[in-house]
Amino acid sequence: MTTQKSVENHKKLHFIKPKEKLKENNIEKWSKKEIKSLFQLPFNDLVYQSHVIHRANFNPNEVQLSTLLSIKTGGCSEDCGYCPQSARFDTEVKNEPLMDIAEVLASAKLAKEAGASRFCMGAAWRGPKEKDLNSVKEMIFKVKELGLETCATLGMLKEGQAEELKEAGLDYYNHNLDTSPEFYGDIISTRTYQNRLDTLERVREASINVCCGGIVGLGESIDDRVSLISQLANMERPPESVPINLLTQVEGTPLSNIEKLDHFDFIRTIAVARITMPKSFVRLSAGREIMDDGIQALAFFSGANSIFYGEQLLTTGNPDIEKDKKLFNRLNLSTL
């Protein structure tokens, strides 16, 4: 039986607040203990808190739409255990050359007509060679002329390359940390965590917006998710865009048969990302095709306010545009 005392106890929400601040720019610093405390909150308290923070910083009924195109597919020399584009794994993804600029522009025009405001171009490279970078720069310039924000994910950047991309008109550069520093070596051996941080620093120094997040469902522990969020939230300047991906298991990759993540644990990660990075766009990214509408709605309520929009994410599936539009209408969500 519910008593008045128990009702009063449940009214006392468990709000976790950061204790430290960087005085020079007032950025909230989160300890791993505080972040873990968020993950351990009762689910309703966590989601309530994340929604309150989301509502304080964004219109809770708006979602930003980005479209992602693979401009260079397959044949990557890296060994990221989740990725079907690695040349080291036996998947159905074939090594293809860099797309022609006319094809890229045609895709960008379709994306804009469908309602996307940002066009992201991804290439399966360890890092771009100069001749390839010149082609990508032309793509960026032309896509920008269409009135779209531009984003690129091209692997690791060398000195000076970020500045070249900035000059071409690049608005965002995506380079995910993927997971925690502690678990990273279990997933990737061909580049280090520091390699990723170095590229992100070059992007920042070139005054390009940072798009950086991770993947959950890789077999990581809660402590690994805590450590990933700690890395992101405690950057000198947190990423403007934080994609949270749910692993898409692809046959032929080392992670194709691991235990699937509980979707409520995914929502917890979305909520903790929103609380610890209140000013960032949190993107509901890969994995949406295996989420039902209720889980996606819960993700939006918990602080996700950006999605990848369109039938394809590089080489894996995504909900079709008409299905997304119907969901937005049912939830009364407008789009950016």
KABEL-V128451 format. One record per pair of residues at least 4 apart in sequence whose ideal C-beta (glycine too) atoms are under 7 Angstrom apart, sorted by sequence separation. I is the first residue (numbers start at 1). J is the second residue. D is the distance in whole Angstrom. If there is no record, write none. Layout:
i=I j=J d=D
i=I j=J d=D
This chain:
i=2 j=6 d=6
i=4 j=8 d=6
i=5 j=9 d=6
i=6 j=10 d=6
i=7 j=11 d=7
i=22 j=26 d=7
i=30 j=34 d=5
i=32 j=36 d=6
i=33 j=37 d=6
i=34 j=38 d=7
i=35 j=39 d=7
i=36 j=40 d=6
i=41 j=45 d=5
i=42 j=46 d=7
i=43 j=47 d=6
i=44 j=48 d=6
i=45 j=49 d=6
i=46 j=50 d=6
i=47 j=51 d=6
i=48 j=52 d=6
i=49 j=53 d=7
i=50 j=54 d=6
i=51 j=55 d=6
i=52 j=56 d=6
i=53 j=57 d=7
i=54 j=58 d=6
i=58 j=62 d=7
i=99 j=103 d=5
i=101 j=105 d=6
i=102 j=106 d=6
i=103 j=107 d=7
i=104 j=108 d=6
i=105 j=109 d=6
i=106 j=110 d=7
i=107 j=111 d=6
i=108 j=112 d=6
i=109 j=113 d=6
i=110 j=114 d=6
i=112 j=116 d=6
i=128 j=132 d=5
i=129 j=133 d=7
i=130 j=134 d=7
i=132 j=136 d=6
i=133 j=137 d=6
i=134 j=138 d=7
i=135 j=139 d=7
i=136 j=140 d=6
i=137 j=141 d=6
i=138 j=142 d=6
i=139 j=143 d=6
i=140 j=144 d=6
i=141 j=145 d=7
i=144 j=148 d=7
i=157 j=161 d=4
i=160 j=164 d=7
i=161 j=165 d=7
i=162 j=166 d=6
i=163 j=167 d=6
i=164 j=168 d=7
i=166 j=170 d=6
i=179 j=183 d=5
i=180 j=184 d=7
i=183 j=187 d=7
i=184 j=188 d=6
i=185 j=189 d=7
i=191 j=195 d=4
i=193 j=197 d=7
i=194 j=198 d=6
i=195 j=199 d=7
i=196 j=200 d=7
i=197 j=201 d=6
i=198 j=202 d=7
i=199 j=203 d=6
i=200 j=204 d=6
i=201 j=205 d=6
i=202 j=206 d=6
i=216 j=220 d=7
i=220 j=224 d=4
i=222 j=226 d=6
i=223 j=227 d=6
i=224 j=228 d=6
i=225 j=229 d=6
i=226 j=230 d=6
i=227 j=231 d=7
i=228 j=232 d=7
i=229 j=233 d=6
i=230 j=234 d=6
i=235 j=239 d=7
i=252 j=256 d=7
i=261 j=265 d=6
i=263 j=267 d=7
i=264 j=268 d=7
i=265 j=269 d=7
i=266 j=270 d=7
i=267 j=271 d=6
i=268 j=272 d=6
i=269 j=273 d=6
i=270 j=274 d=7
i=271 j=275 d=6
i=272 j=276 d=6
i=273 j=277 d=6
i=274 j=278 d=7
i=284 j=288 d=6
i=287 j=291 d=6
i=291 j=295 d=4
i=293 j=297 d=6
i=294 j=298 d=6
i=295 j=299 d=6
i=296 j=300 d=7
i=297 j=301 d=6
i=298 j=302 d=6
i=300 j=304 d=5
i=319 j=323 d=5
i=321 j=325 d=6
i=322 j=326 d=7
i=323 j=327 d=7
i=324 j=328 d=6
i=325 j=329 d=6
i=326 j=330 d=6
i=327 j=331 d=6
i=2 j=7 d=6
i=21 j=26 d=6
i=22 j=27 d=5
i=30 j=35 d=5
i=41 j=46 d=4
i=55 j=60 d=5
i=84 j=89 d=7
i=99 j=104 d=5
i=111 j=116 d=4
i=123 j=128 d=7
i=128 j=133 d=4
i=143 j=148 d=6
i=157 j=162 d=5
i=165 j=170 d=4
i=179 j=184 d=6
i=203 j=208 d=5
i=220 j=225 d=6
i=233 j=238 d=6
i=251 j=256 d=5
i=261 j=266 d=6
i=291 j=296 d=5
i=299 j=304 d=4
i=308 j=313 d=6
i=312 j=317 d=7
i=313 j=318 d=5
i=319 j=324 d=5
i=328 j=333 d=4
i=21 j=27 d=7
i=54 j=60 d=6
i=80 j=86 d=6
i=144 j=150 d=5
i=178 j=184 d=7
i=204 j=210 d=6
i=232 j=238 d=6
i=249 j=255 d=6
i=250 j=256 d=6
i=312 j=318 d=6
i=21 j=28 d=6
i=22 j=29 d=6
i=79 j=86 d=6
i=84 j=91 d=4
i=143 j=150 d=5
i=203 j=210 d=6
i=232 j=239 d=6
i=249 j=256 d=5
i=311 j=318 d=6
i=328 j=335 d=7
i=21 j=29 d=6
i=38 j=46 d=6
i=78 j=86 d=6
i=85 j=93 d=5
i=87 j=95 d=7
i=111 j=119 d=5
i=128 j=136 d=7
i=165 j=173 d=7
i=179 j=187 d=6
i=247 j=255 d=6
i=274 j=282 d=5
i=288 j=296 d=6
i=310 j=318 d=6
i=20 j=29 d=4
i=76 j=85 d=5
i=79 j=88 d=5
i=84 j=93 d=5
i=178 j=187 d=6
i=184 j=193 d=5
i=216 j=225 d=6
i=273 j=282 d=5
i=311 j=320 d=5
i=18 j=28 d=4
i=76 j=86 d=5
i=77 j=87 d=6
i=140 j=150 d=5
i=200 j=210 d=6
i=232 j=242 d=6
i=308 j=318 d=6
i=18 j=29 d=6
i=74 j=85 d=5
i=76 j=87 d=6
i=108 j=119 d=5
i=162 j=173 d=7
i=310 j=321 d=6
i=18 j=30 d=5
i=73 j=85 d=7
i=75 j=87 d=5
i=140 j=152 d=7
i=181 j=193 d=5
i=200 j=212 d=6
i=270 j=282 d=6
i=284 j=296 d=7
i=309 j=321 d=7
i=152 j=165 d=7
i=214 j=228 d=5
i=121 j=136 d=7
i=246 j=261 d=6
i=284 j=299 d=5
i=309 j=324 d=6
i=18 j=34 d=6
i=136 j=152 d=6
i=104 j=121 d=7
i=16 j=34 d=6
i=121 j=139 d=6
i=136 j=154 d=7
i=152 j=170 d=6
i=74 j=93 d=5
i=150 j=169 d=6
i=177 j=196 d=6
i=213 j=232 d=7
i=288 j=307 d=7
i=73 j=93 d=7
i=74 j=94 d=5
i=75 j=95 d=3
i=150 j=170 d=5
i=151 j=171 d=6
i=212 j=232 d=7
i=246 j=266 d=5
i=284 j=304 d=4
i=16 j=37 d=5
i=74 j=95 d=4
i=150 j=171 d=5
i=151 j=172 d=4
i=152 j=173 d=6
i=153 j=174 d=4
i=175 j=196 d=6
i=282 j=303 d=5
i=283 j=304 d=7
i=16 j=38 d=5
i=74 j=96 d=6
i=149 j=171 d=5
i=153 j=175 d=7
i=282 j=304 d=5
i=73 j=96 d=4
i=149 j=172 d=7
i=151 j=174 d=6
i=282 j=305 d=6
i=283 j=306 d=4
i=284 j=307 d=5
i=285 j=308 d=6
i=119 j=143 d=5
i=175 j=199 d=5
i=281 j=305 d=6
i=282 j=306 d=7
i=283 j=307 d=6
i=140 j=165 d=7
i=144 j=169 d=4
i=175 j=200 d=6
i=244 j=269 d=6
i=281 j=306 d=4
i=72 j=98 d=5
i=128 j=154 d=5
i=244 j=270 d=6
i=14 j=41 d=5
i=71 j=98 d=6
i=72 j=99 d=7
i=128 j=155 d=7
i=137 j=164 d=6
i=141 j=168 d=5
i=212 j=239 d=4
i=286 j=313 d=6
i=71 j=99 d=5
i=127 j=155 d=4
i=133 j=161 d=6
i=137 j=165 d=7
i=140 j=168 d=4
i=141 j=169 d=5
i=175 j=203 d=7
i=211 j=239 d=6
i=216 j=244 d=7
i=263 j=291 d=6
i=267 j=295 d=7
i=274 j=302 d=6
i=289 j=317 d=5
i=119 j=148 d=5
i=125 j=154 d=6
i=126 j=155 d=5
i=127 j=156 d=4
i=140 j=169 d=5
i=210 j=239 d=4
i=211 j=240 d=7
i=213 j=242 d=5
i=217 j=246 d=5
i=218 j=247 d=6
i=244 j=273 d=6
i=270 j=299 d=5
i=274 j=303 d=3
i=289 j=318 d=6
i=118 j=148 d=6
i=125 j=155 d=4
i=126 j=156 d=6
i=127 j=157 d=6
i=140 j=170 d=5
i=173 j=203 d=4
i=210 j=240 d=6
i=211 j=241 d=4
i=212 j=242 d=7
i=213 j=243 d=4
i=214 j=244 d=7
i=215 j=245 d=4
i=216 j=246 d=6
i=217 j=247 d=4
i=273 j=303 d=7
i=286 j=316 d=6
i=288 j=318 d=6
i=289 j=319 d=6
i=14 j=45 d=5
i=117 j=148 d=7
i=118 j=149 d=4
i=119 j=150 d=6
i=120 j=151 d=4
i=121 j=152 d=5
i=122 j=153 d=5
i=123 j=154 d=5
i=127 j=158 d=7
i=133 j=164 d=6
i=137 j=168 d=4
i=187 j=218 d=6
i=209 j=240 d=4
i=213 j=244 d=5
i=214 j=245 d=7
i=242 j=273 d=6
i=267 j=298 d=5
i=271 j=302 d=4
i=288 j=319 d=6
i=296 j=327 d=7
i=300 j=331 d=7
i=13 j=45 d=5
i=117 j=149 d=6
i=119 j=151 d=7
i=209 j=241 d=7
i=211 j=243 d=7
i=213 j=245 d=7
i=215 j=247 d=6
i=263 j=295 d=5
i=267 j=299 d=6
i=270 j=302 d=5
i=271 j=303 d=6
i=71 j=104 d=6
i=118 j=151 d=6
i=120 j=153 d=7
i=128 j=161 d=7
i=204 j=237 d=7
i=270 j=303 d=6
i=300 j=333 d=7
i=15 j=49 d=6
i=98 j=132 d=6
i=112 j=146 d=6
i=270 j=304 d=5
i=293 j=327 d=6
i=297 j=331 d=6
i=13 j=48 d=6
i=69 j=104 d=7
i=104 j=139 d=5
i=108 j=143 d=5
i=112 j=147 d=7
i=156 j=191 d=7
i=173 j=208 d=5
i=177 j=212 d=6
i=179 j=214 d=6
i=242 j=277 d=6
i=267 j=302 d=6
i=13 j=49 d=7
i=112 j=148 d=6
i=172 j=208 d=7
i=176 j=212 d=6
i=178 j=214 d=5
i=179 j=215 d=7
i=98 j=135 d=6
i=101 j=138 d=6
i=105 j=142 d=6
i=109 j=146 d=6
i=172 j=209 d=5
i=173 j=210 d=7
i=174 j=211 d=4
i=175 j=212 d=6
i=176 j=213 d=5
i=177 j=214 d=5
i=178 j=215 d=5
i=183 j=220 d=5
i=218 j=255 d=6
i=69 j=107 d=5
i=101 j=139 d=6
i=105 j=143 d=7
i=108 j=146 d=6
i=170 j=208 d=6
i=171 j=209 d=6
i=173 j=211 d=7
i=176 j=214 d=6
i=242 j=280 d=5
i=244 j=282 d=6
i=248 j=286 d=5
i=85 j=124 d=4
i=156 j=195 d=6
i=172 j=211 d=5
i=179 j=218 d=6
i=219 j=258 d=5
i=238 j=277 d=5
i=241 j=280 d=7
i=242 j=281 d=7
i=244 j=283 d=7
i=248 j=287 d=6
i=108 j=148 d=6
i=162 j=202 d=4
i=166 j=206 d=5
i=180 j=220 d=7
i=240 j=280 d=6
i=241 j=281 d=5
i=242 j=282 d=5
i=243 j=283 d=4
i=244 j=284 d=7
i=245 j=285 d=4
i=246 j=286 d=6
i=247 j=287 d=7
i=101 j=142 d=7
i=162 j=203 d=5
i=166 j=207 d=6
i=179 j=220 d=5
i=183 j=224 d=4
i=239 j=280 d=6
i=240 j=281 d=7
i=242 j=283 d=7
i=244 j=285 d=6
i=245 j=286 d=4
i=246 j=287 d=3
i=157 j=199 d=5
i=166 j=208 d=5
i=182 j=224 d=6
i=238 j=280 d=5
i=241 j=283 d=6
i=243 j=285 d=4
i=245 j=287 d=6
i=156 j=199 d=5
i=162 j=205 d=7
i=163 j=206 d=5
i=165 j=208 d=7
i=217 j=260 d=7
i=229 j=272 d=6
i=233 j=276 d=4
i=67 j=111 d=4
i=162 j=206 d=4
i=180 j=224 d=4
i=217 j=261 d=4
i=225 j=269 d=6
i=229 j=273 d=6
i=233 j=277 d=5
i=157 j=202 d=5
i=179 j=224 d=6
i=182 j=227 d=6
i=216 j=261 d=6
i=232 j=277 d=7
i=157 j=203 d=7
i=162 j=208 d=6
i=181 j=227 d=6
i=180 j=227 d=3
i=229 j=276 d=6
i=76 j=124 d=4
i=78 j=126 d=6
i=180 j=228 d=5
i=67 j=116 d=4
i=75 j=124 d=6
i=76 j=125 d=7
i=77 j=126 d=5
i=179 j=228 d=6
i=65 j=115 d=6
i=66 j=116 d=6
i=71 j=121 d=5
i=74 j=124 d=6
i=76 j=126 d=7
i=181 j=231 d=7
i=216 j=266 d=6
i=65 j=116 d=5
i=71 j=122 d=7
i=72 j=123 d=4
i=73 j=124 d=6
i=177 j=228 d=6
i=65 j=117 d=6
i=66 j=118 d=4
i=67 j=119 d=6
i=68 j=120 d=4
i=69 j=121 d=6
i=70 j=122 d=5
i=71 j=123 d=5
i=72 j=124 d=6
i=64 j=117 d=6
i=67 j=120 d=7
i=72 j=125 d=7
i=216 j=269 d=5
i=66 j=120 d=6
i=68 j=122 d=6
i=120 j=174 d=7
i=177 j=231 d=6
i=177 j=232 d=7
i=151 j=211 d=6
i=241 j=306 d=7
i=250 j=316 d=7
i=176 j=243 d=7
i=71 j=139 d=7
i=248 j=316 d=5
i=172 j=241 d=6
i=213 j=283 d=7
i=66 j=151 d=7
i=82 j=187 d=7
i=81 j=187 d=5
i=80 j=187 d=7
i=81 j=188 d=7
i=80 j=188 d=5
i=79 j=188 d=6
i=78 j=188 d=7
i=79 j=189 d=6
i=79 j=190 d=5
i=78 j=190 d=5
i=77 j=190 d=7
i=78 j=191 d=6
i=82 j=215 d=6
i=82 j=218 d=6
i=91 j=250 d=6
i=91 j=251 d=7
i=91 j=252 d=4
i=90 j=252 d=5
i=91 j=253 d=6
i=89 j=252 d=5
i=89 j=253 d=5
i=82 j=247 d=6
i=84 j=250 d=4
i=84 j=252 d=7
i=84 j=253 d=6
i=83 j=253 d=7
i=82 j=253 d=6
i=81 j=253 d=6
i=81 j=254 d=4
i=82 j=255 d=5
i=81 j=255 d=5
i=39 j=222 d=6
i=39 j=225 d=7
i=39 j=226 d=6
i=36 j=226 d=5
i=35 j=226 d=5
i=122 j=314 d=5
i=116 j=309 d=5
i=32 j=226 d=5
i=35 j=229 d=5
i=32 j=227 d=7
i=35 j=230 d=6
i=114 j=309 d=7
i=32 j=230 d=5
i=111 j=310 d=6
i=30 j=230 d=6
i=30 j=233 d=5
i=30 j=234 d=6
i=29 j=234 d=6
i=114 j=321 d=5
i=64 j=281 d=6
i=117 j=336 d=6
i=54 j=274 d=5
i=115 j=335 d=6
i=43 j=264 d=7
i=50 j=271 d=4
i=53 j=274 d=6
i=57 j=278 d=5
i=46 j=268 d=6
i=53 j=275 d=5
i=57 j=279 d=6
i=93 j=315 d=5
i=47 j=271 d=6
i=50 j=274 d=4
i=46 j=271 d=5
i=50 j=275 d=5
i=53 j=278 d=5
i=49 j=275 d=6
i=39 j=268 d=6
i=85 j=315 d=6
i=84 j=315 d=5
i=39 j=272 d=6
i=38 j=272 d=5
i=35 j=272 d=6
i=38 j=275 d=6
i=63 j=300 d=7
i=66 j=306 d=6
i=68 j=308 d=5
i=35 j=276 d=6
i=64 j=305 d=6
i=67 j=308 d=7
i=63 j=305 d=6
i=64 j=306 d=4
i=65 j=307 d=6
i=66 j=308 d=6
i=67 j=309 d=5
i=73 j=315 d=6
i=62 j=305 d=7
i=63 j=306 d=7
i=66 j=309 d=6
i=67 j=310 d=5
i=63 j=307 d=6
i=65 j=309 d=4
i=70 j=314 d=4
i=68 j=313 d=5
i=70 j=315 d=6
i=30 j=276 d=5
i=68 j=314 d=6
i=58 j=305 d=5
i=54 j=303 d=4
i=51 j=301 d=6
i=51 j=302 d=6
i=50 j=302 d=5
i=51 j=303 d=7
i=50 j=303 d=5
i=47 j=301 d=7
i=47 j=302 d=5
i=63 j=333 d=5
i=65 j=335 d=5
i=61 j=332 d=6
i=62 j=333 d=7
i=65 j=336 d=7
i=61 j=333 d=6
i=62 j=334 d=5
i=63 j=335 d=6
i=64 j=336 d=4
i=61 j=334 d=6
i=63 j=336 d=7
i=62 j=336 d=6
